[in-house]
């Protein structure tokens, strides 16, 4: 992986970890800095989410400092210039899911464009 690719993947990883941070999630402005205006998600529940619906959940305290999301096996790859795909395993209070995110580089920085979760045993 080139230095440029490594930097792109690291930027996406940093953004993903910020979105999982309870303090960031509690701040709609901070979340908006990380989500692409065209963001969509297919949640582990099968529900389709957009920016507005995600903001309603994240600002509601879905993750707290007392019970943070545990993340493991995070890896990323550059799919094309300005596009990074991340995958990882997340455990949120026993709700375990494989997660996949697409991040794209915009004029304002790296933003999550798409996210999907798939529950696992």
N, C-alpha and C positions, 0 to 999 in steps of 0.2 A: 504494500500500500504506500502510495506517495505521501509526502508531508502534507500536501494540500488535501488529500483524501482523509488522512488521519485527523487533520484539523476540522474538516467538515463533520466527520463522525463524532468527534469529541464535542463539537458545538451542539449537535443533536442530542447526545447523551446528557450534556449539561442542561439543556432545555427540558428534556424529559424528567430529569431528577428535580428540577425546579417546579415543574407542574405537579409533582408528587409531594412537595413540601407543604405541610399544613399552613404555614404562614403565607406562602404564595397563593395557595388555593383560597384563603380567606380574603384575598384582595382581588376584586374583579379587574382592577386596572392591571395588576401584575399578570393575571391569567390572560387578559386580552393582548398583552405584549408578546405572549408565546403562542397564541392560536392564530392561524391564518384566517382572514375574513371569510374564506370559503370552506372552513373546517367542517368536516363531518366525522361521525363516529358510529360504528356499529358496536354497541356494548355487549358485554358478556351475556346480558339478559335477552339480547336480540333486538333491543330498542335502538332506533336511529336517533342520534343526537346532532344538534348544531351548536353554534356558539352560544346562543341565548339559553338553551336548555342546560348546557354544561355549566354556565355561570350560575344558574339557579341552584344546581347541586353543589358545586364547589364552595360557593359562599355560605352554604348551609352547614358547613362543618362535617362533610362526609369523611374526612381524614383528620385525626387530631394528633397533637404532639405525643399524647399518651399512648396512642396505638397507630404508629406510622405504617405505611405500606412497606413491606419487606420486599426488596427487589434482588433478584439473582440472575445469573446467566445472560446479562445484557451484552448484546453485540450489535454491530452496525456495519453497513456496507453502502458505498456510494453507488447509486443506480445510474446516475447521469450527472453532469455538472449541475450543482445546486440542488440535488435531490438525494436524501439519505433515508435508508430503511433501517429501522431499529426493531429488534425483537428481544423480549425478556420475559422472565417468569415473575409474577407478582402475587403476594399473599397479603390480603387485607382482612385481618382478623379471622382467618380460616377460610375466607373466600379466595380460592386459588385460581389463577387464570394465566394463560399465555397471552402476551400482549404484543401488538405489532403497530408501529407508527411510521408514517411517512412525514419527513420534514423537508421543507423547501426554503431555499434562500430567497429572501425578498429584499426590497430596498431598505427595510428597517431591521433586517437580521433574519436569523433562522426562526421559522415558525412551523408548528405542527399543522399539517394539511389534512391528514387522515389518521384515524386510530381504530383499532379493532381488538376486542378481547374475546377469548374463548375459554370458558370454564373447563377445569380439569379436576380429576379426583385427587 
